Amino acid sequence: MICSMIAPALLATACAELPPQPVTAGVRLHHWTRTGPLRLRADKVVEDSRCPMNARCIHAGRAIVRVTIRDGRKPRSLDLTLGEPARVGGWTVTLVAVSPEKMAGQQRPPAPYRFAFQVSR
C-alpha cells in the first residue's frame, strides 16, 4: 500500500520540468556563453534607460540588448528586453540581469556591461 502511494509521487517528481538555469553571471559583450543547448552572445546594448539606483524615477526605464543565438541551426539575432521572455525555437530566453546599475551623478566611466540570461522550455 505504501508503494502505491509513493510511486505516483516519484513519477510526478521525475516528470516535472527542471527549473530554468541562469547562465554564469558576468557574460560580457561580444563573448559567447552556453546554457543548455543554446549558445548566446550579447552583441550590442540597444537601449539602457534604466532609472539610476540612487534616484527616484517616475518611469523605471528599460534595457534592451541585441543577442545572437545559436541552437544548432542558423544563428539568429534578437533584441531582448530586460525581464521580458522571448521564444526562440522551442525555448524561452530571458535577459534577467544587466550590470552595472546606473548611478545618478557618476563622474567616472561605468564598468563594462555584464549580462545574465535564463533559458527554459
C-alpha positions in Angstrom: 0.0 0.0 0.0 2.8 2.4 0.8 4.4 1.7 -2.6 1.2 2.6 -4.4 1.2 6.0 -2.6 4.9 6.7 -3.1 5.1 5.6 -6.8 2.9 8.4 -8.2 4.8 11.0 -6.2 8.1 9.7 -7.5 6.7 9.6 -11.1 5.4 13.2 -10.8 8.8 14.3 -9.5 10.7 12.5 -12.3 8.5 14.1 -15.0 8.5 17.6 -13.5 10.3 20.2 -15.6 13.6 21.3 -14.2 13.6 24.9 -13.1 15.3 27.4 -15.6 19.0 27.8 -15.0 20.7 31.2 -15.3 23.8 31.5 -17.3 27.1 32.0 -15.5 27.0 35.6 -14.2 29.0 38.2 -15.9 28.5 37.5 -19.6 30.4 40.2 -21.4 29.7 41.9 -24.7 30.9 40.0 -27.8 31.6 36.8 -25.8 29.8 33.5 -26.3 28.2 31.6 -23.4 26.3 28.3 -23.4 23.2 27.5 -21.5 21.6 24.1 -22.2 21.5 23.6 -25.9 21.8 27.3 -26.8 24.8 29.5 -27.3 24.3 33.2 -26.7 26.4 36.3 -27.4 25.5 39.8 -26.3 26.3 41.9 -29.4 25.1 45.4 -28.5 23.3 47.5 -25.9 20.4 48.9 -28.0 18.9 50.9 -25.1 19.7 51.5 -21.4 17.2 53.9 -20.0 17.0 52.3 -16.6 16.4 54.5 -13.6 19.6 55.1 -11.6 19.7 53.1 -8.4 20.3 56.2 -6.3 17.4 58.2 -7.8 13.6 58.3 -7.8 12.1 58.0 -11.2 8.5 58.1 -12.5 9.4 55.6 -15.1 11.6 52.5 -14.4 13.1 52.6 -17.9 14.4 49.5 -19.7 17.4 47.8 -21.0 17.4 46.2 -24.5 20.3 44.0 -25.6 20.8 42.6 -29.1 21.9 39.0 -28.9 22.9 36.3 -31.4 21.6 32.9 -30.5 22.8 29.5 -31.9 20.7 26.4 -31.4 22.4 24.1 -33.8 20.7 25.7 -36.8 21.2 29.1 -38.4 22.3 31.8 -35.9 19.5 34.3 -35.1 19.8 37.9 -34.0 17.2 39.1 -31.5 16.6 42.1 -29.3 15.9 41.1 -25.6 14.3 43.5 -23.2 15.3 43.0 -19.5 12.7 40.8 -17.7 10.7 40.0 -20.9 10.8 36.4 -22.1 11.2 35.7 -25.8 10.6 32.5 -27.7 13.4 31.0 -29.8 12.5 27.7 -31.4 11.2 25.6 -28.5 13.0 27.6 -25.9 12.2 30.7 -23.8 15.1 33.1 -23.4 15.0 35.9 -20.8 17.6 38.6 -20.1 17.4 38.5 -16.3 20.2 41.0 -15.3 22.2 43.9 -16.6 25.1 45.3 -14.7 26.4 47.7 -13.6 23.5 49.5 -12.2 23.2 53.1 -13.4 24.2 55.8 -10.8 23.0 59.4 -10.9 25.8 62.0 -10.8 28.5 59.4 -11.6 31.6 61.2 -13.0 33.8 58.3 -13.9 33.0 56.0 -16.8 30.9 53.0 -15.8 32.3 49.5 -15.6 31.8 47.3 -18.8 28.4 45.8 -19.2 27.7 42.3 -17.9 24.6 40.2 -18.6 22.8 37.1 -17.3 20.3 35.1 -19.3 17.8 32.4 -18.4 16.8 29.6 -20.8 13.8 27.3 -20.2 11.5 25.0 -22.2 
